[in-house]
Structure formats: structure tokens, C-alpha cells
Amino acid sequence: MNPRFFWSPLAAILGVPDRVAEIRDRSLPNVPLVTHEGRKVQFYDDLVKGRVVAINFMYTRCTGVCLPSTTHIAQVQKDLDEQISKQVTFLSISLDGEKDTPERLNEFAKRHGAGPRWTFLTGKDSDIELLRRKLGAYERDPKVDADRSQHAALVIMGNEPEGRWQAISALVHPIRIRQAIERTVLPPSKWATGLAVVNEVPFERSPASFKLVQPVDLSRIPPLTP
């Protein structure tokens, strides 16, 4: 059900929560940021409100997950259908606000072929940390989370006016990221399903893939009790 139509004065009287407002208040702090072009913006008011967004965290000196993540997002931006592409804003937020100046981010964006709807952002480390936490882009193990090089490589996708949000690993095949973005933009009635989704990226059989699945003796699994 579309939350824009679901919310009404009657819903307010009955105490039904406004999902869009609830997500905004809980997870979308309006922190100040600066774009790779030097423009000062507010995260929610200027970048997210009323839009479909794909958000990831990165930093230009990262030699680990940032490089494949950025490469995948660049590929996704190229592969999106033109009509869907026009509806999506890509936001890459630096985890190193002190060193990642707008100039440095601008150079990084050009190097990776960022299109016109892809904005790289920097700001105060405290504001970025708040944003990262609110969006759930952190590791549950505090020791791992404290190591910036092991940051959560996620693409957080949101259809803000619809109150529809999801996340996917930025390290998966770019086609899977593109499919997830399409499901964020399109109404459920227009989602590709079944083999139309699976066959775009066939399962790759390799010796490594078989090692991921180990046989289990089912007789050793205790029966469920009521």
C-alpha cells in the first residue's frame, strides 16, 4: 500500500504512524555537508527529501572495499534504464571528512567516471559518524567498526516519498545492485520476478563455490518441539 495514500486525518486520529515521517525522524538527520563541487547542503532537505537515492560510504584513500564498490556503482549508473536513471540520485559520503576535501572528491569523481546525478560529499567527522549510524552502515563488532578500512560496504537505497528503503552489499554483481535500485524506484506491480531476475546473473559453478556448502547429517539435527 502506498503510504502517501494510506496516511490520512482518520489515520492520525486512530494513531497510525506516518511511515515516511517516522523514517525521516529516526534515520535521516539533516546534517550539513559539502559536495565535491563545493556546494553547502543539508543532508535531508537538499539531497533526500522527495527523491530516490542510492547512498554509500567511502573515502578516497581506501584501498580495500571502496575501489570495487565505486567501480560497481559506476557500472550501475551506466546500466540503468534511462527513465529510471533520471529518478535516482547517487550519494557517496566520505568517512574521512578531514582529508577528503571537495577538491579531492572532485578529482576522485572524475577518475571514476561519475555522472551528473552522482554527488560525492564531505563534512565534519562527527556529522558523518551520526549519519553512518542512523543509516545502519556500521559493523556490530566495535573493534571491526573502529577500523575504517573494514567499513560496511553497503548501498542503501531509499524511495523517500514512498517510505521504501532497503540495502544491498556494494560488492555483489552490479546487475544485482541495479535490480535492487529498480525495485526501489518501481511500484511492486512492475518488479521483475522469478527467472527474469535470476537469469541475468547465472550461478557460477566453480571449485570455490562448492566449498561454501558443506554436507550435513540431517539425522543429527534434533526434532522441533512444540
C-alpha positions in Angstrom: 0.0 0.0 0.0 1.3 3.4 -0.9 2.0 5.3 2.4 1.1 8.6 0.8 -2.4 7.5 0.3 -2.5 5.4 3.5 -1.8 8.4 5.7 -4.9 10.5 6.3 -6.6 12.5 9.0 -8.5 9.4 10.0 -5.2 7.5 10.4 -3.9 10.3 12.6 -7.0 10.1 14.8 -6.5 6.3 15.1 -2.9 6.8 16.0 -1.5 5.0 12.9 2.2 6.1 12.4 3.2 8.1 9.3 5.9 5.8 7.9 7.7 8.5 5.9 7.9 10.8 8.9 8.9 8.0 11.2 11.9 7.0 8.9 12.8 10.7 8.5 12.9 11.4 12.2 14.7 8.1 13.1 17.2 7.7 10.3 17.7 10.8 8.2 19.4 13.5 10.2 19.6 16.9 8.4 23.4 17.3 8.9 25.4 19.9 6.9 27.6 18.5 4.2 29.7 19.9 1.3 29.5 18.4 -2.2 32.5 17.6 -4.4 31.7 20.8 -6.3 32.0 22.9 -3.1 28.2 23.5 -2.6 27.0 23.5 1.0 23.9 21.3 1.5 21.7 19.8 4.2 21.5 16.0 4.0 17.8 15.6 4.3 16.4 18.8 2.9 18.7 19.1 -0.1 19.6 15.6 -1.0 17.0 13.1 0.2 13.6 14.8 0.6 11.2 13.8 -2.2 13.8 11.7 -4.0 15.0 8.2 -4.8 18.6 7.9 -3.5 21.4 5.3 -3.5 23.8 6.0 -0.7 27.2 4.5 0.1 30.1 5.5 2.4 33.7 5.6 1.1 36.9 7.6 1.3 39.4 8.4 -1.4 42.5 6.8 0.3 40.7 3.5 0.8 42.5 0.6 -0.9 40.0 -2.1 0.2 36.3 -2.3 -0.4 36.0 1.3 -1.7 37.5 0.6 -5.1 35.3 -2.3 -6.2 32.3 -0.6 -4.6 32.8 2.6 -6.5 33.5 0.6 -9.7 30.3 -1.3 -9.3 28.2 1.9 -8.7 29.8 3.5 -11.8 28.7 0.4 -13.8 25.2 0.5 -12.3 24.8 4.2 -13.3 25.7 3.3 -16.9 23.4 0.2 -17.0 20.2 1.8 -15.5 17.4 2.3 -17.9 17.3 6.0 -19.0 13.9 6.7 -17.4 14.9 5.1 -14.1 18.3 6.7 -14.1 16.6 10.1 -14.2 14.9 9.3 -11.0 17.9 8.2 -8.9 20.4 10.3 -7.1 23.7 8.6 -6.1 25.3 9.9 -2.9 28.8 8.8 -1.9 29.7 10.1 1.6 33.4 10.2 2.7 34.3 8.7 6.0 37.4 10.9 6.2 35.9 14.4 6.2 39.2 15.9 7.4 41.3 14.8 4.5 38.7 14.4 1.7 38.2 18.0 0.7 35.8 18.9 -2.1 38.7 19.2 -4.4 40.0 15.8 -3.6 36.5 14.3 -4.0 36.0 16.1 -7.3 39.2 14.5 -8.6 38.0 11.1 -7.4 34.6 11.5 -9.0 36.2 12.4 -12.4 38.6 9.5 -12.1 35.7 7.0 -11.7 33.5 8.5 -14.4 30.8 9.8 -12.1 27.7 11.0 -14.0 25.7 14.2 -13.4 23.4 12.6 -10.8 26.2 11.3 -8.6 27.3 13.5 -5.8 30.3 13.0 -3.5 30.1 14.5 -0.1 32.3 15.5 2.8 31.8 17.3 6.2 32.6 17.2 9.9 33.6 13.7 11.0 31.1 13.9 13.9 28.2 14.6 11.5 29.3 11.9 9.1 29.5 9.4 12.0 26.0 10.3 13.1 24.7 9.8 9.6 26.5 6.5 9.2 25.0 5.2 12.5 21.5 6.4 11.7 21.6 4.7 8.3 22.9 1.5 9.7 26.2 1.4 7.8 28.3 0.1 10.7 29.7 -3.2 11.9 28.2 -4.7 15.1 31.6 -5.7 16.3 33.0 -2.4 17.7 36.6 -3.4 17.1 35.9 -4.1 13.4 33.8 -0.9 13.2 36.6 1.2 14.6 38.8 0.1 11.7 37.9 2.4 8.8 39.4 0.1 6.3 36.8 -2.5 7.2 33.8 -0.3 6.9 30.4 -1.7 5.9 30.3 -1.8 2.1 26.6 -1.2 1.5 24.4 0.6 -1.0 21.5 2.0 1.0 18.6 2.7 -1.4 15.5 4.8 -0.5 12.4 6.0 -2.1 11.8 8.7 0.4 8.3 9.8 -0.6 7.1 6.2 -0.7 8.9 5.3 2.6 10.5 2.3 0.9 14.1 1.6 2.0 16.5 -1.4 1.5 20.2 -2.1 1.4 22.5 -4.4 -0.6 26.2 -5.2 -0.5 28.2 -2.9 -2.8 30.4 -5.9 -3.6 27.8 -8.1 -5.3 27.5 -8.2 -9.1 26.5 -4.7 -10.4 23.4 -6.3 -12.0 22.1 -7.3 -8.6 22.6 -3.7 -7.4 20.8 -2.4 -10.5 17.9 -4.8 -9.9 17.6 -3.6 -6.3 17.5 0.0 -7.4 14.8 -0.8 -9.9 12.7 -2.3 -7.2 13.2 0.8 -5.1 12.0 3.1 -7.9 9.2 1.0 -9.4 5.9 0.0 -7.7 5.8 -3.6 -6.7 3.4 -4.4 -9.6 6.2 -3.6 -12.1 9.0 -5.6 -10.4 10.8 -8.2 -12.4 10.4 -11.6 -10.7 11.5 -15.2 -10.9 13.7 -16.3 -13.8 13.7 -12.8 -15.3 15.8 -11.8 -12.2 17.8 -14.9 -11.7 18.9 -15.4 -15.3 20.5 -12.0 -15.6 23.4 -13.3 -13.4 23.5 -17.1 -13.7 25.0 -19.0 -10.8 28.8 -19.5 -11.4 29.9 -23.0 -10.7 33.5 -23.3 -9.6 35.5 -25.4 -7.1 35.4 -22.4 -4.7 31.6 -22.2 -4.8 31.2 -25.9 -3.9 33.4 -25.4 -0.8 30.9 -22.9 0.5 28.3 -25.6 1.0 29.1 -28.4 3.3 27.0 -31.6 3.6 25.1 -32.0 6.9 23.9 -35.3 8.5 20.2 -34.5 8.9 19.8 -37.3 11.4 21.8 -35.4 13.9 19.5 -32.4 13.9 17.2 -32.5 16.9 13.5 -32.6 16.1 11.4 -29.4 16.6 9.4 -29.4 19.8 6.0 -27.7 20.1 
